[in-house]
Amino acid sequence: MAGPEQVSMHIYGNVVDQGCDVATKSALQNIHIGDFNISDFQAANTVSTAADLNIDITGCAAGITGADVLFSGEAEPLRRHCLN
C-alpha cells in the first residue's frame, strides 16, 4: 500500500456585491449631440461639447451609491480610442 501523497491546490474567487440592472428604457438610446460645422473640427482630437447621457438603474442592493459604465464596440481604424 502506498503512503499518502501531498497535493497542492490553489483555490480562488471573488466576493462581490449584488449589481444593478439597467432599466429597459435606458438600454437602447439615441443621443443627439448637436449639429456642427465641419470647420469646428480642423485639428486632430478636436471634440464637441458634452451631451447628457442618463442611464436609469434598478434592483440595486442597499448602499450602492454609484456605478461604472463600459462602452464597447468596434474601434475606428485610424483612431483606436474612438468607437464607431
mmCIF file as gemmi writes it, N, C-alpha and C atoms, coordinates in Angstrom:
data_model
loop_
_atom_site.group_PDB
_atom_site.id
_atom_site.type_symbol
_atom_site.label_atom_id
_atom_site.label_alt_id
_atom_site.label_comp_id
_atom_site.label_asym_id
_atom_site.label_entity_id
_atom_site.label_seq_id
_atom_site.pdbx_PDB_ins_code
_atom_site.Cartn_x
_atom_site.Cartn_y
_atom_site.Cartn_z
_atom_site.occupancy
_atom_site.B_iso_or_equiv
_atom_site.pdbx_formal_charge
_atom_site.auth_seq_id
_atom_site.auth_asym_id
_atom_site.pdbx_PDB_model_num
ATOM 1 N N . MET Axp A 1 ? 0.845 -1.163 0 1 0 ? 1 A 1
ATOM 2 C CA . MET Axp A 1 ? 0 0 0 1 0 ? 1 A 1
ATOM 3 C C . MET Axp A 1 ? 0.895 1.232 0 1 0 ? 1 A 1
ATOM 4 N N . ALA Axp A 2 ? 0.611 2.158 -0.855 1 0 ? 2 A 1
ATOM 5 C CA . ALA Axp A 2 ? 1.401 3.381 -0.967 1 0 ? 2 A 1
ATOM 6 C C . ALA Axp A 2 ? 1.049 4.336 0.159 1 0 ? 2 A 1
ATOM 7 N N . GLY Axp A 3 ? 1.996 5.186 0.505 1 0 ? 3 A 1
ATOM 8 C CA . GLY Axp A 3 ? 1.78 6.185 1.553 1 0 ? 3 A 1
ATOM 9 C C . GLY Axp A 3 ? 1.008 7.393 1.022 1 0 ? 3 A 1
ATOM 10 N N . PRO Axp A 4 ? 0.61 8.294 1.913 1 0 ? 4 A 1
ATOM 11 C CA . PRO Axp A 4 ? -0.137 9.489 1.492 1 0 ? 4 A 1
ATOM 12 C C . PRO Axp A 4 ? 0.743 10.388 0.62 1 0 ? 4 A 1
ATOM 13 N N . GLU Axp A 5 ? 0.095 11.064 -0.33 1 0 ? 5 A 1
ATOM 14 C CA . GLU Axp A 5 ? 0.798 11.993 -1.205 1 0 ? 5 A 1
ATOM 15 C C . GLU Axp A 5 ? 0.371 13.412 -0.875 1 0 ? 5 A 1
ATOM 16 N N . GLN Axp A 6 ? 1.282 14.346 -1.05 1 0 ? 6 A 1
ATOM 17 C CA . GLN Axp A 6 ? 0.961 15.747 -0.825 1 0 ? 6 A 1
ATOM 18 C C . GLN Axp A 6 ? 0.446 16.331 -2.13 1 0 ? 6 A 1
ATOM 19 N N . VAL Axp A 7 ? -0.658 17.053 -2.047 1 0 ? 7 A 1
ATOM 20 C CA . VAL Axp A 7 ? -1.264 17.677 -3.217 1 0 ? 7 A 1
ATOM 21 C C . VAL Axp A 7 ? -1.388 19.165 -2.946 1 0 ? 7 A 1
ATOM 22 N N . SER Axp A 8 ? -0.982 19.982 -3.887 1 0 ? 8 A 1
ATOM 23 C CA . SER Axp A 8 ? -1.152 21.436 -3.767 1 0 ? 8 A 1
ATOM 24 C C . SER Axp A 8 ? -2.386 21.846 -4.542 1 0 ? 8 A 1
ATOM 25 N N . MET Axp A 9 ? -3.218 22.66 -3.926 1 0 ? 9 A 1
ATOM 26 C CA . MET Axp A 9 ? -4.41 23.182 -4.585 1 0 ? 9 A 1
ATOM 27 C C . MET Axp A 9 ? -4.419 24.689 -4.415 1 0 ? 9 A 1
ATOM 28 N N . HIS Axp A 10 ? -4.759 25.386 -5.469 1 0 ? 10 A 1
ATOM 29 C CA . HIS Axp A 10 ? -4.91 26.84 -5.428 1 0 ? 10 A 1
ATOM 30 C C . HIS Axp A 10 ? -6.383 27.132 -5.694 1 0 ? 10 A 1
ATOM 31 N N . ILE Axp A 11 ? -7.045 27.68 -4.727 1 0 ? 11 A 1
ATOM 32 C CA . ILE Axp A 11 ? -8.467 27.982 -4.844 1 0 ? 11 A 1
ATOM 33 C C . ILE Axp A 11 ? -8.613 29.493 -4.79 1 0 ? 11 A 1
ATOM 34 N N . TYR Axp A 12 ? -9.352 30.03 -5.711 1 0 ? 12 A 1
ATOM 35 C CA . TYR Axp A 12 ? -9.531 31.476 -5.719 1 0 ? 12 A 1
ATOM 36 C C . TYR Axp A 12 ? -10.953 31.812 -6.127 1 0 ? 12 A 1
ATOM 37 N N . GLY Axp A 13 ? -11.351 33.042 -5.851 1 0 ? 13 A 1
ATOM 38 C CA . GLY Axp A 13 ? -12.679 33.506 -6.195 1 0 ? 13 A 1
ATOM 39 C C . GLY Axp A 13 ? -12.826 34.958 -5.797 1 0 ? 13 A 1
ATOM 40 N N . ASN Axp A 14 ? -13.993 35.491 -6.008 1 0 ? 14 A 1
ATOM 41 C CA . ASN Axp A 14 ? -14.292 36.874 -5.666 1 0 ? 14 A 1
ATOM 42 C C . ASN Axp A 14 ? -15.595 36.93 -4.897 1 0 ? 14 A 1
ATOM 43 N N . VAL Axp A 15 ? -15.658 37.823 -3.968 1 0 ? 15 A 1
ATOM 44 C CA . VAL Axp A 15 ? -16.906 38.124 -3.284 1 0 ? 15 A 1
ATOM 45 C C . VAL Axp A 15 ? -17.309 39.512 -3.755 1 0 ? 15 A 1
ATOM 46 N N . VAL Axp A 16 ? -18.46 39.608 -4.382 1 0 ? 16 A 1
ATOM 47 C CA . VAL Axp A 16 ? -18.884 40.886 -4.944 1 0 ? 16 A 1
ATOM 48 C C . VAL Axp A 16 ? -20.279 41.235 -4.448 1 0 ? 16 A 1
ATOM 49 N N . ASP Axp A 17 ? -20.547 42.528 -4.421 1 0 ? 17 A 1
ATOM 50 C CA . ASP Axp A 17 ? -21.891 42.985 -4.094 1 0 ? 17 A 1
ATOM 51 C C . ASP Axp A 17 ? -22.827 42.647 -5.242 1 0 ? 17 A 1
ATOM 52 N N . GLN Axp A 18 ? -24.103 42.574 -4.912 1 0 ? 18 A 1
ATOM 53 C CA . GLN Axp A 18 ? -25.106 42.413 -5.958 1 0 ? 18 A 1
ATOM 54 C C . GLN Axp A 18 ? -25.034 43.641 -6.847 1 0 ? 18 A 1
ATOM 55 N N . GLY Axp A 19 ? -25.104 43.46 -8.12 1 0 ? 19 A 1
ATOM 56 C CA . GLY Axp A 19 ? -25.063 44.584 -9.047 1 0 ? 19 A 1
ATOM 57 C C . GLY Axp A 19 ? -26.427 45.211 -9.224 1 0 ? 19 A 1
ATOM 58 N N . CYS Axp A 20 ? -26.532 46.022 -10.214 1 0 ? 20 A 1
ATOM 59 C CA . CYS Axp A 20 ? -27.79 46.668 -10.565 1 0 ? 20 A 1
ATOM 60 C C . CYS Axp A 20 ? -28.164 46.252 -11.983 1 0 ? 20 A 1
ATOM 61 N N . ASP Axp A 21 ? -29.405 46.459 -12.325 1 0 ? 21 A 1
ATOM 62 C CA . ASP Axp A 21 ? -29.881 46.203 -13.677 1 0 ? 21 A 1
ATOM 63 C C . ASP Axp A 21 ? -30.109 47.534 -14.377 1 0 ? 21 A 1
ATOM 64 N N . VAL Axp A 22 ? -29.859 47.574 -15.668 1 0 ? 22 A 1
ATOM 65 C CA . VAL Axp A 22 ? -30.169 48.76 -16.456 1 0 ? 22 A 1
ATOM 66 C C . VAL Axp A 22 ? -31.651 48.702 -16.797 1 0 ? 22 A 1
ATOM 67 N N . ALA Axp A 23 ? -32.371 49.783 -16.505 1 0 ? 23 A 1
ATOM 68 C CA . ALA Axp A 23 ? -33.799 49.843 -16.803 1 0 ? 23 A 1
ATOM 69 C C . ALA Axp A 23 ? -34.013 49.698 -18.308 1 0 ? 23 A 1
ATOM 70 N N . THR Axp A 24 ? -35.081 49.028 -18.685 1 0 ? 24 A 1
ATOM 71 C CA . THR Axp A 24 ? -35.376 48.76 -20.089 1 0 ? 24 A 1
ATOM 72 C C . THR Axp A 24 ? -35.363 50.032 -20.923 1 0 ? 24 A 1
ATOM 73 N N . LYS Axp A 25 ? -35.932 51.115 -20.406 1 0 ? 25 A 1
ATOM 74 C CA . LYS Axp A 25 ? -35.999 52.361 -21.179 1 0 ? 25 A 1
ATOM 75 C C . LYS Axp A 25 ? -34.621 52.986 -21.395 1 0 ? 25 A 1
ATOM 76 N N . SER Axp A 26 ? -33.626 52.547 -20.644 1 0 ? 26 A 1
ATOM 77 C CA . SER Axp A 26 ? -32.273 53.093 -20.785 1 0 ? 26 A 1
ATOM 78 C C . SER Axp A 26 ? -31.364 52.222 -21.641 1 0 ? 26 A 1
ATOM 79 N N . ALA Axp A 27 ? -31.806 51.03 -21.977 1 0 ? 27 A 1
ATOM 80 C CA . ALA Axp A 27 ? -30.927 50.072 -22.653 1 0 ? 27 A 1
ATOM 81 C C . ALA Axp A 27 ? -30.55 50.504 -24.067 1 0 ? 27 A 1
ATOM 82 N N . LEU Axp A 28 ? -31.474 51.039 -24.813 1 0 ? 28 A 1
ATOM 83 C CA . LEU Axp A 28 ? -31.211 51.488 -26.183 1 0 ? 28 A 1
ATOM 84 C C . LEU Axp A 28 ? -31.591 52.953 -26.287 1 0 ? 28 A 1
ATOM 85 N N . GLN Axp A 29 ? -30.605 53.802 -26.494 1 0 ? 29 A 1
ATOM 86 C CA . GLN Axp A 29 ? -30.861 55.232 -26.563 1 0 ? 29 A 1
ATOM 87 C C . GLN Axp A 29 ? -30.242 55.824 -27.82 1 0 ? 29 A 1
ATOM 88 N N . ASN Axp A 30 ? -30.902 56.827 -28.349 1 0 ? 30 A 1
ATOM 89 C CA . ASN Axp A 30 ? -30.331 57.675 -29.394 1 0 ? 30 A 1
ATOM 90 C C . ASN Axp A 30 ? -30.029 59.005 -28.73 1 0 ? 30 A 1
ATOM 91 N N . ILE Axp A 31 ? -28.797 59.423 -28.766 1 0 ? 31 A 1
ATOM 92 C CA . ILE Axp A 31 ? -28.387 60.647 -28.092 1 0 ? 31 A 1
ATOM 93 C C . ILE Axp A 31 ? -27.968 61.658 -29.143 1 0 ? 31 A 1
ATOM 94 N N . HIS Axp A 32 ? -28.725 62.749 -29.245 1 0 ? 32 A 1
ATOM 95 C CA . HIS Axp A 32 ? -28.405 63.798 -30.208 1 0 ? 32 A 1
ATOM 96 C C . HIS Axp A 32 ? -27.359 64.714 -29.586 1 0 ? 32 A 1
ATOM 97 N N . ILE Axp A 33 ? -26.199 64.774 -30.184 1 0 ? 33 A 1
ATOM 98 C CA . ILE Axp A 33 ? -25.118 65.591 -29.626 1 0 ? 33 A 1
ATOM 99 C C . ILE Axp A 33 ? -25.069 66.98 -30.238 1 0 ? 33 A 1
ATOM 100 N N . GLY Axp A 34 ? -25.944 67.258 -31.175 1 0 ? 34 A 1
ATOM 101 C CA . GLY Axp A 34 ? -25.979 68.579 -31.795 1 0 ? 34 A 1
ATOM 102 C C . GLY Axp A 34 ? -25.561 68.516 -33.251 1 0 ? 34 A 1
ATOM 103 N N . ASP Axp A 35 ? -25.616 69.658 -33.882 1 0 ? 35 A 1
ATOM 104 C CA . ASP Axp A 35 ? -25.201 69.797 -35.272 1 0 ? 35 A 1
ATOM 105 C C . ASP Axp A 35 ? -23.971 70.693 -35.301 1 0 ? 35 A 1
ATOM 106 N N . PHE Axp A 36 ? -22.984 70.311 -36.072 1 0 ? 36 A 1
ATOM 107 C CA . PHE Axp A 36 ? -21.712 71.023 -36.074 1 0 ? 36 A 1
ATOM 108 C C . PHE Axp A 36 ? -21.261 71.29 -37.499 1 0 ? 36 A 1
ATOM 109 N N . ASN Axp A 37 ? -20.544 72.38 -37.66 1 0 ? 37 A 1
ATOM 110 C CA . ASN Axp A 37 ? -19.941 72.712 -38.931 1 0 ? 37 A 1
ATOM 111 C C . ASN Axp A 37 ? -18.612 71.986 -39.029 1 0 ? 37 A 1
ATOM 112 N N . ILE Axp A 38 ? -18.27 71.531 -40.207 1 0 ? 38 A 1
ATOM 113 C CA . ILE Axp A 38 ? -17.009 70.814 -40.38 1 0 ? 38 A 1
ATOM 114 C C . ILE Axp A 38 ? -15.817 71.659 -39.943 1 0 ? 38 A 1
ATOM 115 N N . SER Axp A 39 ? -15.945 72.973 -40.025 1 0 ? 39 A 1
ATOM 116 C CA . SER Axp A 39 ? -14.839 73.845 -39.611 1 0 ? 39 A 1
ATOM 117 C C . SER Axp A 39 ? -14.596 73.792 -38.105 1 0 ? 39 A 1
ATOM 118 N N . ASP Axp A 40 ? -15.55 73.245 -37.344 1 0 ? 40 A 1
ATOM 119 C CA . ASP Axp A 40 ? -15.362 73.085 -35.893 1 0 ? 40 A 1
ATOM 120 C C . ASP Axp A 40 ? -14.355 71.987 -35.571 1 0 ? 40 A 1
ATOM 121 N N . PHE Axp A 41 ? -13.999 71.174 -36.561 1 0 ? 41 A 1
ATOM 122 C CA . PHE Axp A 41 ? -13.136 70.016 -36.328 1 0 ? 41 A 1
ATOM 123 C C . PHE Axp A 41 ? -11.936 70.036 -37.277 1 0 ? 41 A 1
ATOM 124 N N . GLN Axp A 42 ? -11.126 71.053 -37.166 1 0 ? 42 A 1
ATOM 125 C CA . GLN Axp A 42 ? -9.985 71.209 -38.063 1 0 ? 42 A 1
ATOM 126 C C . GLN Axp A 42 ? -8.73 70.495 -37.588 1 0 ? 42 A 1
ATOM 127 N N . ALA Axp A 43 ? -8.62 70.23 -36.3 1 0 ? 43 A 1
ATOM 128 C CA . ALA Axp A 43 ? -7.406 69.605 -35.766 1 0 ? 43 A 1
ATOM 129 C C . ALA Axp A 43 ? -7.722 68.198 -35.267 1 0 ? 43 A 1
ATOM 130 N N . ALA Axp A 44 ? -6.701 67.363 -35.23 1 0 ? 44 A 1
ATOM 131 C CA . ALA Axp A 44 ? -6.86 66.012 -34.685 1 0 ? 44 A 1
ATOM 132 C C . ALA Axp A 44 ? -7.289 66.09 -33.23 1 0 ? 44 A 1
ATOM 133 N N . ASN Axp A 45 ? -8.117 65.167 -32.82 1 0 ? 45 A 1
ATOM 134 C CA . ASN Axp A 45 ? -8.601 65.043 -31.438 1 0 ? 45 A 1
ATOM 135 C C . ASN Axp A 45 ? -9.469 66.203 -30.979 1 0 ? 45 A 1
ATOM 136 N N . THR Axp A 46 ? -10.023 66.973 -31.919 1 0 ? 46 A 1
ATOM 137 C CA . THR Axp A 46 ? -10.982 68.009 -31.566 1 0 ? 46 A 1
ATOM 138 C C . THR Axp A 46 ? -12.276 67.323 -31.145 1 0 ? 46 A 1
ATOM 139 N N . VAL Axp A 47 ? -12.912 67.817 -30.114 1 0 ? 47 A 1
ATOM 140 C CA . VAL Axp A 47 ? -14.132 67.187 -29.612 1 0 ? 47 A 1
ATOM 141 C C . VAL Axp A 47 ? -15.277 68.189 -29.601 1 0 ? 47 A 1
ATOM 142 N N . SER Axp A 48 ? -16.482 67.675 -29.578 1 0 ? 48 A 1
ATOM 143 C CA . SER Axp A 48 ? -17.67 68.513 -29.47 1 0 ? 48 A 1
ATOM 144 C C . SER Axp A 48 ? -17.958 68.786 -28.002 1 0 ? 48 A 1
ATOM 145 N N . THR Axp A 49 ? -18.962 69.594 -27.767 1 0 ? 49 A 1
ATOM 146 C CA . THR Axp A 49 ? -19.404 69.807 -26.392 1 0 ? 49 A 1
ATOM 147 C C . THR Axp A 49 ? -20.034 68.518 -25.868 1 0 ? 49 A 1
ATOM 148 N N . ALA Axp A 50 ? -20.091 68.391 -24.567 1 0 ? 50 A 1
ATOM 149 C CA . ALA Axp A 50 ? -20.656 67.189 -23.945 1 0 ? 50 A 1
ATOM 150 C C . ALA Axp A 50 ? -22.172 67.147 -24.134 1 0 ? 50 A 1
ATOM 151 N N . ALA Axp A 51 ? -22.704 65.952 -24.161 1 0 ? 51 A 1
ATOM 152 C CA . ALA Axp A 51 ? -24.148 65.738 -24.209 1 0 ? 51 A 1
ATOM 153 C C . ALA Axp A 51 ? -24.534 64.873 -23.021 1 0 ? 51 A 1
ATOM 154 N N . ASP Axp A 52 ? -25.716 65.125 -22.482 1 0 ? 52 A 1
ATOM 155 C CA . ASP Axp A 52 ? -26.185 64.34 -21.339 1 0 ? 52 A 1
ATOM 156 C C . ASP Axp A 52 ? -26.49 62.907 -21.754 1 0 ? 52 A 1
ATOM 157 N N . LEU Axp A 53 ? -26.156 61.996 -20.89 1 0 ? 53 A 1
ATOM 158 C CA . LEU Axp A 53 ? -26.471 60.584 -21.059 1 0 ? 53 A 1
ATOM 159 C C . LEU Axp A 53 ? -27.022 60.105 -19.724 1 0 ? 53 A 1
ATOM 160 N N . ASN Axp A 54 ? -28.279 59.749 -19.703 1 0 ? 54 A 1
ATOM 161 C CA . ASN Axp A 54 ? -28.912 59.283 -18.472 1 0 ? 54 A 1
ATOM 162 C C . ASN Axp A 54 ? -29.183 57.794 -18.571 1 0 ? 54 A 1
ATOM 163 N N . ILE Axp A 55 ? -28.739 57.057 -17.578 1 0 ? 55 A 1
ATOM 164 C CA . ILE Axp A 55 ? -28.968 55.621 -17.52 1 0 ? 55 A 1
ATOM 165 C C . ILE Axp A 55 ? -29.653 55.323 -16.196 1 0 ? 55 A 1
ATOM 166 N N . ASP Axp A 56 ? -30.895 54.875 -16.27 1 0 ? 56 A 1
ATOM 167 C CA . ASP Axp A 56 ? -31.63 54.507 -15.061 1 0 ? 56 A 1
ATOM 168 C C . ASP Axp A 56 ? -31.278 53.078 -14.68 1 0 ? 56 A 1
ATOM 169 N N . ILE Axp A 57 ? -30.989 52.87 -13.401 1 0 ? 57 A 1
ATOM 170 C CA . ILE Axp A 57 ? -30.674 51.534 -12.91 1 0 ? 57 A 1
ATOM 171 C C . ILE Axp A 57 ? -31.697 51.128 -11.862 1 0 ? 57 A 1
ATOM 172 N N . THR Axp A 58 ? -31.961 49.831 -11.793 1 0 ? 58 A 1
ATOM 173 C CA . THR Axp A 58 ? -32.948 49.294 -10.858 1 0 ? 58 A 1
ATOM 174 C C . THR Axp A 58 ? -32.368 48.067 -10.171 1 0 ? 58 A 1
ATOM 175 N N . GLY Axp A 59 ? -33.024 47.642 -9.122 1 0 ? 59 A 1
ATOM 176 C CA . GLY Axp A 59 ? -32.661 46.395 -8.456 1 0 ? 59 A 1
ATOM 177 C C . GLY Axp A 59 ? -31.322 46.426 -7.755 1 0 ? 59 A 1
ATOM 178 N N . CYS Axp A 60 ? -30.875 47.596 -7.347 1 0 ? 60 A 1
ATOM 179 C CA . CYS Axp A 60 ? -29.57 47.712 -6.684 1 0 ? 60 A 1
ATOM 180 C C . CYS Axp A 60 ? -29.66 47.271 -5.226 1 0 ? 60 A 1
ATOM 181 N N . ALA Axp A 61 ? -28.59 46.678 -4.753 1 0 ? 61 A 1
ATOM 182 C CA . ALA Axp A 61 ? -28.507 46.322 -3.34 1 0 ? 61 A 1
ATOM 183 C C . ALA Axp A 61 ? -28.426 47.598 -2.511 1 0 ? 61 A 1
ATOM 184 N N . ALA Axp A 62 ? -28.868 47.526 -1.279 1 0 ? 62 A 1
ATOM 185 C CA . ALA Axp A 62 ? -28.811 48.68 -0.382 1 0 ? 62 A 1
ATOM 186 C C . ALA Axp A 62 ? -27.373 49.159 -0.252 1 0 ? 62 A 1
ATOM 187 N N . GLY Axp A 63 ? -27.188 50.453 -0.262 1 0 ? 63 A 1
ATOM 188 C CA . GLY Axp A 63 ? -25.86 51.016 -0.075 1 0 ? 63 A 1
ATOM 189 C C . GLY Axp A 63 ? -25.097 51.305 -1.35 1 0 ? 63 A 1
ATOM 190 N N . ILE Axp A 64 ? -25.588 50.861 -2.492 1 0 ? 64 A 1
ATOM 191 C CA . ILE Axp A 64 ? -24.904 51.172 -3.745 1 0 ? 64 A 1
ATOM 192 C C . ILE Axp A 64 ? -25.185 52.628 -4.08 1 0 ? 64 A 1
ATOM 193 N N . THR Axp A 65 ? -24.121 53.395 -4.257 1 0 ? 65 A 1
ATOM 194 C CA . THR Axp A 65 ? -24.27 54.832 -4.491 1 0 ? 65 A 1
ATOM 195 C C . THR Axp A 65 ? -23.752 55.272 -5.854 1 0 ? 65 A 1
ATOM 196 N N . GLY Axp A 66 ? -23.251 54.369 -6.646 1 0 ? 66 A 1
ATOM 197 C CA . GLY Axp A 66 ? -22.728 54.735 -7.957 1 0 ? 66 A 1
ATOM 198 C C . GLY Axp A 66 ? -22.562 53.508 -8.819 1 0 ? 66 A 1
ATOM 199 N N . ALA Axp A 67 ? -22.159 53.744 -10.038 1 0 ? 67 A 1
ATOM 200 C CA . ALA Axp A 67 ? -21.975 52.635 -10.977 1 0 ? 67 A 1
ATOM 201 C C . ALA Axp A 67 ? -20.875 52.989 -11.963 1 0 ? 67 A 1
ATOM 202 N N . ASP Axp A 68 ? -20.253 51.987 -12.527 1 0 ? 68 A 1
ATOM 203 C CA . ASP Axp A 68 ? -19.288 52.16 -13.603 1 0 ? 68 A 1
ATOM 204 C C . ASP Axp A 68 ? -19.964 51.787 -14.91 1 0 ? 68 A 1
ATOM 205 N N . VAL Axp A 69 ? -19.605 52.466 -15.963 1 0 ? 69 A 1
ATOM 206 C CA . VAL Axp A 69 ? -20.182 52.211 -17.28 1 0 ? 69 A 1
ATOM 207 C C . VAL Axp A 69 ? -19.058 51.83 -18.23 1 0 ? 69 A 1
ATOM 208 N N . LEU Axp A 70 ? -19.276 50.789 -19.011 1 0 ? 70 A 1
ATOM 209 C CA . LEU Axp A 70 ? -18.304 50.342 -20.005 1 0 ? 70 A 1
ATOM 210 C C . LEU Axp A 70 ? -18.948 50.426 -21.379 1 0 ? 70 A 1
ATOM 211 N N . PHE Axp A 71 ? -18.319 51.146 -22.276 1 0 ? 71 A 1
ATOM 212 C CA . PHE Axp A 71 ? -18.775 51.218 -23.654 1 0 ? 71 A 1
ATOM 213 C C . PHE Axp A 71 ? -17.891 50.304 -24.484 1 0 ? 71 A 1
ATOM 214 N N . SER Axp A 72 ? -18.497 49.521 -25.344 1 0 ? 72 A 1
ATOM 215 C CA . SER Axp A 72 ? -17.706 48.629 -26.182 1 0 ? 72 A 1
ATOM 216 C C . SER Axp A 72 ? -18.23 48.687 -27.608 1 0 ? 72 A 1
ATOM 217 N N . GLY Axp A 73 ? -17.387 48.332 -28.517 1 0 ? 73 A 1
ATOM 218 C CA . GLY Axp A 73 ? -17.763 48.323 -29.919 1 0 ? 73 A 1
ATOM 219 C C . GLY Axp A 73 ? -16.52 48.235 -30.771 1 0 ? 73 A 1
ATOM 220 N N . GLU Axp A 74 ? -16.709 48.365 -32.053 1 0 ? 74 A 1
ATOM 221 C CA . GLU Axp A 74 ? -15.594 48.295 -32.99 1 0 ? 74 A 1
ATOM 222 C C . GLU Axp A 74 ? -14.88 49.642 -33.024 1 0 ? 74 A 1
ATOM 223 N N . ALA Axp A 75 ? -13.578 49.626 -32.868 1 0 ? 75 A 1
ATOM 224 C CA . ALA Axp A 75 ? -12.791 50.859 -32.892 1 0 ? 75 A 1
ATOM 225 C C . ALA Axp A 75 ? -12.616 51.354 -34.322 1 0 ? 75 A 1
ATOM 226 N N . GLU Axp A 76 ? -12.515 52.675 -34.457 1 0 ? 76 A 1
ATOM 227 C CA . GLU Axp A 76 ? -12.219 53.254 -35.76 1 0 ? 76 A 1
ATOM 228 C C . GLU Axp A 76 ? -10.8 52.863 -36.163 1 0 ? 76 A 1
ATOM 229 N N . PRO Axp A 77 ? -10.583 52.558 -37.42 1 0 ? 77 A 1
ATOM 230 C CA . PRO Axp A 77 ? -9.261 52.092 -37.848 1 0 ? 77 A 1
ATOM 231 C C . PRO Axp A 77 ? -8.123 53.079 -37.571 1 0 ? 77 A 1
ATOM 232 N N . LEU Axp A 78 ? -8.35 54.365 -37.774 1 0 ? 78 A 1
ATOM 233 C CA . LEU Axp A 78 ? -7.273 55.345 -37.603 1 0 ? 78 A 1
ATOM 234 C C . LEU Axp A 78 ? -7.23 55.961 -36.214 1 0 ? 78 A 1
ATOM 235 N N . ARG Axp A 79 ? -8.303 55.831 -35.463 1 0 ? 79 A 1
ATOM 236 C CA . ARG Axp A 79 ? -8.346 56.374 -34.098 1 0 ? 79 A 1
ATOM 237 C C . ARG Axp A 79 ? -8.86 55.27 -33.185 1 0 ? 79 A 1
ATOM 238 N N . ARG Axp A 80 ? -7.961 54.426 -32.723 1 0 ? 80 A 1
ATOM 239 C CA . ARG Axp A 80 ? -8.332 53.227 -31.973 1 0 ? 80 A 1
ATOM 240 C C . ARG Axp A 80 ? -9.04 53.544 -30.658 1 0 ? 80 A 1
ATOM 241 N N . HIS Axp A 81 ? -8.936 54.766 -30.152 1 0 ? 81 A 1
ATOM 242 C CA . HIS Axp A 81 ? -9.592 55.131 -28.897 1 0 ? 81 A 1
ATOM 243 C C . HIS Axp A 81 ? -11.037 55.586 -29.117 1 0 ? 81 A 1
ATOM 244 N N . CYS Axp A 82 ? -11.503 55.617 -30.367 1 0 ? 82 A 1
ATOM 245 C CA . CYS Axp A 82 ? -12.874 56.025 -30.69 1 0 ? 82 A 1
ATOM 246 C C . CYS Axp A 82 ? -13.666 54.816 -31.19 1 0 ? 82 A 1
ATOM 247 N N . LEU Axp A 83 ? -14.916 54.742 -30.777 1 0 ? 83 A 1
ATOM 248 C CA . LEU Axp A 83 ? -15.786 53.652 -31.225 1 0 ? 83 A 1
ATOM 249 C C . LEU Axp A 83 ? -16.67 54.123 -32.361 1 0 ? 83 A 1
ATOM 250 N N . ASN Axp A 84 ? -16.927 53.229 -33.31 1 0 ? 84 A 1
ATOM 251 C CA . ASN Axp A 84 ? -17.872 53.527 -34.391 1 0 ? 84 A 1
ATOM 252 C C . ASN Axp A 84 ? -19.279 53.457 -33.864 1 0 ? 84 A 1
